[in-house]
Amino acid sequence: PTQSIRQILHGAELPVEGANLLYWPLHYLRMAPVRQGSAAQNRPDAVNLCATAPPQECVVLETDTGVYALSPADPQAFVDALQERYRLGATRVIEPVRTQQSWLGNIFAHDRVGAWLLAVGLVGVLALFAVLTISFPDLPDVLAVRYNSAGIPEEIREKTALFRLLVIGLLAWSVNGVGGLWLSRQGQRIGAHMLWGGAIAVQTFLLLALVSLIT
């Protein structure tokens, strides 16, 4: 609420920890943990970084509920507009409320396509497992896994080698899934979709290969 603002500063040394690789590339867009031994240590929500620059280059608002570091495109125009609203007074009393969602939930809440791609990839892994599990008891102990141009088997292996297809499918979905989540967290949604879609393509080819080997 505007009426809770006590002071407006142009740049300030805030008692927060420095940039962390865990928050790259958005070091200054988070609820910042307070440094040990600082006066605000007993207030976990005291410092809120809502900026693209260090606090020393931000407009800092000290309020009744905490400190907010902002980086508007035009700091002076932002402060002027804020002061104008402050002079007008509040039309109603609003209590500040923080709603926090896990980063994973936040990703899928705004990317339904990505969630479906991940789900389809998982279904592909389960389909591989189901087909292999159902067919495995009836398969011969050895299988021809490669043929020459004349249709004569060139390579024969035990049927347990088929589980390699399942392992490859699971690894493809897991690695691409984790990589896609990381890209999505950085805002690279197209790259994430390409990784997740690639995992689906791998599952499709593996399933076709498995069916051709067991039939």
C-alpha positions as CSV (number, residue, x, y, z in Angstrom):
1,P,0.0,0.0,0.0
2,T,1.2,3.5,-0.9
3,Q,0.5,4.9,2.6
4,S,2.8,2.4,4.2
5,I,5.9,3.9,2.5
6,R,8.1,5.7,5.0
7,Q,11.0,6.7,2.9
8,I,12.2,6.7,-0.7
9,L,15.9,6.4,-1.4
10,H,17.9,6.6,-4.6
11,G,20.3,3.7,-4.1
12,A,21.1,2.1,-0.7
13,E,23.4,-0.5,0.9
14,L,21.0,-3.2,1.9
15,P,21.9,-6.0,4.3
16,V,21.5,-8.8,1.8
17,E,23.8,-11.5,0.5
18,G,25.5,-10.9,-2.8
19,A,24.7,-12.4,-6.2
20,N,24.4,-16.2,-6.2
21,L,24.8,-18.5,-9.2
22,L,21.6,-20.2,-8.1
23,Y,19.7,-17.1,-9.1
24,W,21.5,-16.5,-12.4
25,P,20.7,-14.5,-14.5
26,L,18.1,-12.8,-12.3
27,H,20.2,-12.1,-9.3
28,Y,18.1,-9.1,-8.2
29,L,14.6,-10.6,-8.7
30,R,13.9,-12.5,-5.5
31,M,13.2,-12.3,-1.8
32,A,16.8,-11.8,-0.6
33,P,18.1,-13.6,2.5
34,V,19.4,-11.1,5.1
35,R,23.1,-11.3,6.0
36,Q,23.9,-12.9,9.3
37,G,24.3,-10.4,12.1
38,S,22.4,-7.6,10.4
39,A,19.7,-5.6,12.2
40,A,17.0,-6.9,9.9
41,Q,18.0,-10.6,10.4
42,N,14.9,-11.4,12.4
43,R,12.6,-10.2,9.6
44,P,12.9,-12.8,6.8
45,D,10.7,-10.7,4.5
46,A,12.6,-7.5,5.2
47,V,14.3,-7.2,1.8
48,N,12.5,-7.8,-1.5
49,L,14.6,-7.4,-4.7
50,C,12.3,-6.5,-7.7
51,A,15.0,-5.2,-10.0
52,T,17.5,-5.9,-12.8
53,A,20.3,-3.9,-11.1
54,P,22.1,-4.0,-7.7
55,P,20.3,-2.2,-4.8
56,Q,22.9,0.7,-5.0
57,E,21.5,1.6,-8.4
58,C,17.8,1.1,-7.5
59,V,14.9,3.1,-6.1
60,V,14.6,1.7,-2.6
61,L,11.2,1.9,-0.8
62,E,11.2,1.5,3.0
63,T,7.7,0.5,4.1
64,D,6.0,-0.8,7.2
65,T,6.3,-4.4,6.0
66,G,9.8,-4.4,4.5
67,V,12.2,-2.8,2.0
68,Y,11.7,-3.0,-1.7
69,A,14.5,-2.4,-4.3
70,L,13.0,-1.4,-7.7
71,S,14.7,-0.5,-11.0
72,P,12.1,1.5,-13.1
73,A,13.1,2.6,-16.6
74,D,12.7,6.3,-15.5
75,P,13.5,6.5,-11.8
76,Q,12.6,10.1,-11.4
77,A,9.3,9.8,-13.2
78,F,8.5,6.7,-11.1
79,V,9.2,8.6,-7.8
80,D,7.1,11.6,-9.0
81,A,4.1,9.4,-9.8
82,L,4.5,7.6,-6.5
83,Q,4.6,10.9,-4.5
84,E,1.5,12.2,-6.4
85,R,-0.4,9.0,-5.5
86,Y,0.8,9.4,-1.9
87,R,-0.6,13.0,-1.8
88,L,-4.0,11.8,-3.1
89,G,-4.3,9.4,-0.2
90,A,-5.6,5.9,0.0
91,T,-9.1,5.2,-1.3
92,R,-9.3,2.0,0.8
93,V,-7.2,0.1,3.3
94,I,-5.3,-2.9,1.9
95,E,-3.2,-5.3,3.9
96,P,-0.1,-6.6,2.0
97,V,-0.2,-10.3,1.3
98,R,2.6,-12.5,-0.1
99,T,1.6,-15.5,-2.2
100,Q,4.6,-17.7,-3.1
101,Q,4.5,-20.6,-5.6
102,S,7.3,-23.1,-6.2
103,W,9.3,-22.3,-9.3
104,L,8.3,-25.7,-10.8
105,G,4.6,-24.9,-10.2
106,N,5.1,-21.5,-11.6
107,I,6.6,-22.9,-14.8
108,F,3.8,-25.3,-15.5
109,A,1.1,-22.7,-14.5
110,H,2.2,-20.5,-17.4
111,D,3.3,-23.2,-19.9
112,R,0.6,-25.8,-20.5
113,V,2.3,-26.9,-23.7
114,G,5.5,-27.7,-21.8
115,A,3.6,-29.7,-19.2
116,W,1.9,-31.7,-21.9
117,L,5.2,-32.4,-23.7
118,L,6.8,-33.7,-20.5
119,A,3.7,-35.8,-19.8
120,V,3.7,-37.3,-23.3
121,G,7.4,-38.1,-22.9
122,L,6.7,-39.9,-19.6
123,V,3.9,-41.8,-21.3
124,G,6.4,-42.9,-24.0
125,V,8.8,-44.3,-21.3
126,L,5.9,-46.2,-19.6
127,A,4.8,-47.5,-23.0
128,L,8.3,-48.9,-23.6
129,F,8.2,-50.5,-20.2
130,A,4.8,-52.0,-20.7
131,V,5.4,-53.4,-24.2
132,L,8.7,-55.0,-23.1
133,T,7.3,-56.4,-19.8
134,I,4.3,-58.0,-21.5
135,S,6.3,-59.5,-24.4
136,F,9.5,-60.5,-22.5
137,P,8.3,-63.9,-21.1
138,D,7.3,-65.2,-24.5
139,L,10.5,-64.1,-26.3
140,P,13.2,-66.6,-27.2
141,D,16.4,-66.4,-25.2
142,V,18.3,-65.0,-28.1
143,L,17.2,-62.5,-30.7
144,A,18.5,-61.3,-34.0
145,V,19.1,-57.6,-33.6
146,R,20.7,-56.8,-37.0
147,Y,20.2,-58.1,-40.5
148,N,22.2,-57.7,-43.7
149,S,20.7,-56.7,-47.1
150,A,19.8,-60.3,-47.8
151,G,17.8,-60.6,-44.7
152,I,20.3,-62.9,-42.9
153,P,20.9,-62.1,-39.2
154,E,24.3,-60.5,-38.6
155,E,24.1,-60.0,-34.9
156,I,22.4,-62.1,-32.3
157,R,22.1,-61.2,-28.6
158,E,20.3,-62.3,-25.5
159,K,16.8,-60.9,-25.0
160,T,17.9,-59.0,-21.9
161,A,19.7,-56.6,-24.3
162,L,16.2,-55.1,-25.1
163,F,16.3,-53.4,-21.7
164,R,18.9,-51.1,-23.2
165,L,16.1,-49.5,-25.2
166,L,14.2,-48.8,-22.0
167,V,17.3,-47.3,-20.3
168,I,18.0,-45.1,-23.4
169,G,14.4,-43.9,-23.4
170,L,14.4,-43.1,-19.6
171,L,17.7,-41.3,-19.9
172,A,16.5,-39.2,-22.9
173,W,13.4,-38.2,-21.0
174,S,15.2,-37.5,-17.8
175,V,18.2,-35.5,-19.2
176,N,16.0,-33.5,-21.7
177,G,13.4,-33.0,-19.0
178,V,15.9,-31.5,-16.5
179,G,17.6,-29.4,-19.3
180,G,14.2,-28.2,-20.4
181,L,13.2,-27.2,-16.9
182,W,16.4,-25.2,-16.5
183,L,15.9,-23.4,-19.8
184,S,12.3,-22.7,-18.9
185,R,13.3,-21.2,-15.6
186,Q,15.7,-18.9,-17.6
187,G,12.8,-17.8,-19.8
188,Q,13.9,-19.9,-22.8
189,R,10.6,-21.6,-23.4
190,I,11.2,-22.5,-27.1
191,G,14.5,-24.2,-26.2
192,A,12.7,-26.1,-23.4
193,H,10.0,-27.2,-25.8
194,M,12.6,-28.4,-28.3
195,L,14.3,-30.6,-25.7
196,W,11.0,-32.0,-24.4
197,G,9.8,-32.6,-28.0
198,G,13.1,-34.3,-28.8
199,A,12.6,-36.7,-26.0
200,I,9.2,-37.6,-27.4
201,A,10.8,-38.3,-30.8
202,V,13.4,-40.6,-29.2
203,Q,10.6,-42.5,-27.4
204,T,8.8,-42.9,-30.7
205,F,11.8,-44.3,-32.6
206,L,12.7,-46.6,-29.6
207,L,9.1,-47.9,-29.5
208,L,9.2,-48.7,-33.2
209,A,12.6,-50.4,-32.9
210,L,11.3,-52.5,-29.9
211,V,8.2,-53.6,-31.8
212,S,10.2,-54.5,-34.9
213,L,12.6,-56.7,-32.7
214,I,9.9,-58.6,-30.8
215,T,7.6,-59.3,-33.8
